Amino acid sequence: MRMGNRDRRTAPEVGACVVCGSTDARVLSFTRLLQGERVTVCGSHKTAHHRSEMIARSIEELRAITGDRRKSA
């Protein structure tokens, strides 16, 4: 789901990606959890969440879904 201009203007200040901890404001965005909660993520983890075709229920589940897949190889 893309953010509209109004969402961007009224969004709280962005801190860090909840998955990897990146604080570079140039790459930070938001994604929504199942109950509608908006959480801060970097672009890579936003893309991974979208591509997973699952909507995470919690930050812990988001981390599991979008975690580093290279570790399992």
TIRO-2110 file (N, C-alpha, C; in Angstrom, 1 decimal):
// TIRO-2110
0.8, -1.2, 0.0, N, 1, A
0.0, 0.0, 0.0, CA, 1, A
0.9, 1.2, 0.0, C, 1, A
0.7, 2.1, -0.9, N, 2, A
1.5, 3.4, -1.0, CA, 2, A
0.9, 4.4, -0.1, C, 2, A
1.8, 5.2, 0.4, N, 3, A
1.4, 6.3, 1.3, CA, 3, A
1.0, 7.5, 0.4, C, 3, A
-0.1, 8.1, 0.7, N, 4, A
-0.5, 9.3, 0.0, CA, 4, A
0.2, 10.5, 0.6, C, 4, A
0.1, 11.7, -0.1, N, 5, A
0.8, 12.9, 0.4, CA, 5, A
0.3, 13.3, 1.8, C, 5, A
-1.0, 13.1, 2.1, N, 6, A
-1.5, 13.5, 3.4, CA, 6, A
-0.9, 12.6, 4.5, C, 6, A
-0.7, 11.3, 4.2, N, 7, A
-0.1, 10.4, 5.2, CA, 7, A
1.4, 10.8, 5.5, C, 7, A
2.1, 11.2, 4.4, N, 8, A
3.5, 11.7, 4.6, CA, 8, A
3.5, 12.9, 5.5, C, 8, A
2.6, 13.9, 5.3, N, 9, A
2.6, 15.1, 6.0, CA, 9, A
2.2, 14.9, 7.5, C, 9, A
1.4, 14.0, 7.8, N, 10, A
0.9, 13.8, 9.1, CA, 10, A
1.6, 12.6, 9.8, C, 10, A
2.6, 12.0, 9.2, N, 11, A
3.3, 10.9, 9.8, CA, 11, A
4.2, 11.3, 10.9, C, 11, A
4.3, 10.5, 12.0, N, 12, A
5.2, 10.9, 13.0, CA, 12, A
6.6, 10.8, 12.5, C, 12, A
7.5, 11.5, 13.3, N, 13, A
8.9, 11.5, 12.9, CA, 13, A
9.5, 10.1, 12.8, C, 13, A
10.2, 9.8, 11.8, N, 14, A
10.7, 8.4, 11.5, CA, 14, A
12.0, 8.3, 12.4, C, 14, A
12.1, 7.1, 13.0, N, 15, A
13.3, 6.8, 13.8, CA, 15, A
14.3, 5.8, 13.2, C, 15, A
13.9, 4.6, 13.1, N, 16, A
14.8, 3.5, 12.6, CA, 16, A
13.9, 2.3, 12.1, C, 16, A
14.5, 1.6, 11.2, N, 17, A
13.8, 0.4, 10.7, CA, 17, A
13.7, -0.6, 11.8, C, 17, A
12.5, -1.1, 12.0, N, 18, A
12.2, -2.0, 13.1, CA, 18, A
12.9, -3.4, 12.9, C, 18, A
13.3, -3.7, 11.6, N, 19, A
13.9, -5.0, 11.3, CA, 19, A
15.4, -4.9, 11.4, C, 19, A
16.1, -3.9, 10.8, N, 20, A
17.5, -3.9, 10.8, CA, 20, A
18.1, -2.7, 11.6, C, 20, A
17.3, -1.8, 12.0, N, 21, A
17.8, -0.7, 12.8, CA, 21, A
18.4, 0.5, 12.0, C, 21, A
18.3, 0.5, 10.6, N, 22, A
18.8, 1.5, 9.8, CA, 22, A
18.2, 2.9, 10.2, C, 22, A
19.0, 3.9, 10.3, N, 23, A
18.5, 5.2, 10.7, CA, 23, A
18.6, 6.3, 9.6, C, 23, A
19.0, 5.8, 8.4, N, 24, A
19.2, 6.7, 7.3, CA, 24, A
17.8, 7.2, 6.8, C, 24, A
17.5, 8.4, 7.0, N, 25, A
16.1, 8.9, 6.7, CA, 25, A
15.8, 8.8, 5.2, C, 25, A
16.8, 8.8, 4.4, N, 26, A
16.6, 8.7, 2.9, CA, 26, A
16.0, 7.4, 2.5, C, 26, A
16.2, 6.3, 3.3, N, 27, A
15.7, 5.0, 2.9, CA, 27, A
14.5, 4.5, 3.7, C, 27, A
14.1, 5.3, 4.7, N, 28, A
13.1, 4.9, 5.6, CA, 28, A
11.7, 5.2, 5.1, C, 28, A
10.8, 4.3, 5.4, N, 29, A
9.4, 4.3, 5.0, CA, 29, A
8.5, 3.7, 6.0, C, 29, A
7.3, 3.4, 5.7, N, 30, A
6.4, 2.7, 6.6, CA, 30, A
5.8, 1.5, 5.9, C, 30, A
5.4, 0.5, 6.7, N, 31, A
4.6, -0.6, 6.3, CA, 31, A
3.5, -0.8, 7.4, C, 31, A
2.4, -1.5, 7.1, N, 32, A
1.4, -1.7, 8.0, CA, 32, A
1.3, -3.2, 8.5, C, 32, A
1.1, -3.3, 9.7, N, 33, A
0.9, -4.7, 10.3, CA, 33, A
-0.6, -5.0, 10.1, C, 33, A
-1.0, -6.3, 10.4, N, 34, A
-2.3, -6.8, 10.1, CA, 34, A
-3.4, -5.9, 10.8, C, 34, A
-3.2, -5.4, 12.0, N, 35, A
-4.2, -4.6, 12.7, CA, 35, A
-4.2, -3.2, 12.3, C, 35, A
-3.4, -2.8, 11.3, N, 36, A
-3.3, -1.4, 10.8, CA, 36, A
-2.2, -0.6, 11.4, C, 36, A
-1.5, -1.1, 12.3, N, 37, A
-0.4, -0.3, 13.0, CA, 37, A
0.7, 0.0, 11.9, C, 37, A
1.1, 1.2, 11.8, N, 38, A
2.2, 1.6, 10.9, CA, 38, A
3.5, 1.5, 11.7, C, 38, A
4.5, 0.8, 11.0, N, 39, A
5.8, 0.7, 11.6, CA, 39, A
6.8, 1.2, 10.6, C, 39, A
7.9, 1.7, 11.1, N, 40, A
9.0, 2.2, 10.3, CA, 40, A
9.9, 1.0, 9.8, C, 40, A
10.2, 1.0, 8.5, N, 41, A
11.0, 0.1, 7.9, CA, 41, A
11.9, 0.7, 6.8, C, 41, A
13.0, 0.1, 6.5, N, 42, A
13.8, 0.6, 5.3, CA, 42, A
13.1, 0.1, 4.0, C, 42, A
13.6, 0.7, 2.9, N, 43, A
13.0, 0.3, 1.7, CA, 43, A
13.2, -1.2, 1.3, C, 43, A
14.3, -1.8, 1.7, N, 44, A
14.5, -3.2, 1.5, CA, 44, A
13.5, -4.1, 2.2, C, 44, A
13.3, -3.7, 3.5, N, 45, A
12.4, -4.6, 4.3, CA, 45, A
10.9, -4.3, 3.9, C, 45, A
10.6, -3.1, 3.4, N, 46, A
9.3, -2.8, 2.9, CA, 46, A
9.0, -3.6, 1.7, C, 46, A
10.0, -3.7, 0.8, N, 47, A
9.8, -4.5, -0.4, CA, 47, A
9.7, -6.0, -0.1, C, 47, A
10.5, -6.5, 0.9, N, 48, A
10.5, -7.9, 1.3, CA, 48, A
9.1, -8.2, 1.9, C, 48, A
8.6, -7.3, 2.7, N, 49, A
7.3, -7.5, 3.3, CA, 49, A
6.2, -7.6, 2.2, C, 49, A
6.2, -6.7, 1.3, N, 50, A
5.3, -6.7, 0.2, CA, 50, A
5.4, -8.0, -0.7, C, 50, A
6.6, -8.4, -1.0, N, 51, A
6.8, -9.5, -1.8, CA, 51, A
6.4, -10.8, -1.1, C, 51, A
6.4, -10.8, 0.2, N, 52, A
6.1, -12.1, 0.9, CA, 52, A
4.7, -12.5, 0.8, C, 52, A
3.8, -11.6, 0.4, N, 53, A
2.4, -11.8, 0.2, CA, 53, A
1.7, -12.2, 1.5, C, 53, A
2.4, -11.9, 2.6, N, 54, A
1.8, -12.1, 4.0, CA, 54, A
1.8, -10.7, 4.6, C, 54, A
0.8, -10.5, 5.5, N, 55, A
0.8, -9.3, 6.3, CA, 55, A
1.2, -9.7, 7.7, C, 55, A
2.3, -9.2, 8.2, N, 56, A
2.8, -9.5, 9.5, CA, 56, A
1.8, -9.1, 10.6, C, 56, A
1.6, -9.9, 11.7, N, 57, A
0.8, -9.5, 12.8, CA, 57, A
1.5, -8.7, 13.8, C, 57, A
2.8, -8.8, 13.9, N, 58, A
3.6, -8.1, 14.9, CA, 58, A
5.0, -7.8, 14.3, C, 58, A
5.7, -7.0, 15.0, N, 59, A
7.1, -6.7, 14.6, CA, 59, A
7.9, -7.9, 14.6, C, 59, A
7.7, -8.8, 15.6, N, 60, A
8.5, -10.0, 15.6, CA, 60, A
8.3, -10.9, 14.4, C, 60, A
7.0, -11.0, 14.0, N, 61, A
6.6, -11.7, 12.8, CA, 61, A
7.2, -11.0, 11.5, C, 61, A
7.2, -9.7, 11.5, N, 62, A
7.7, -8.9, 10.4, CA, 62, A
9.2, -9.3, 10.2, C, 62, A
9.9, -9.3, 11.4, N, 63, A
11.3, -9.6, 11.4, CA, 63, A
11.6, -11.1, 10.8, C, 63, A
10.7, -12.0, 11.2, N, 64, A
10.9, -13.4, 10.7, CA, 64, A
10.6, -13.5, 9.2, C, 64, A
9.6, -12.8, 8.8, N, 65, A
9.2, -12.8, 7.3, CA, 65, A
10.3, -12.2, 6.5, C, 65, A
10.8, -11.0, 6.9, N, 66, A
11.7, -10.3, 6.1, CA, 66, A
13.2, -10.4, 6.5, C, 66, A
13.5, -11.3, 7.4, N, 67, A
14.9, -11.5, 7.9, CA, 67, A
15.8, -11.9, 6.8, C, 67, A
17.1, -11.9, 7.1, N, 68, A
18.1, -12.2, 6.1, CA, 68, A
18.0, -13.6, 5.7, C, 68, A
17.6, -13.8, 4.4, N, 69, A
17.4, -15.2, 3.9, CA, 69, A
18.7, -15.9, 3.6, C, 69, A
19.8, -15.1, 3.5, N, 70, A
21.1, -15.7, 3.2, CA, 70, A
21.6, -16.6, 4.4, C, 70, A
21.1, -16.4, 5.6, N, 71, A
21.5, -17.1, 6.7, CA, 71, A
21.1, -18.6, 6.6, C, 71, A
20.0, -18.9, 5.9, N, 72, A
19.5, -20.2, 5.8, CA, 72, A
20.1, -21.0, 4.7, C, 72, A
20.9, -20.4, 3.9, N, 73, A
21.5, -21.0, 2.7, CA, 73, A
22.8, -21.8, 3.1, C, 73, A
END
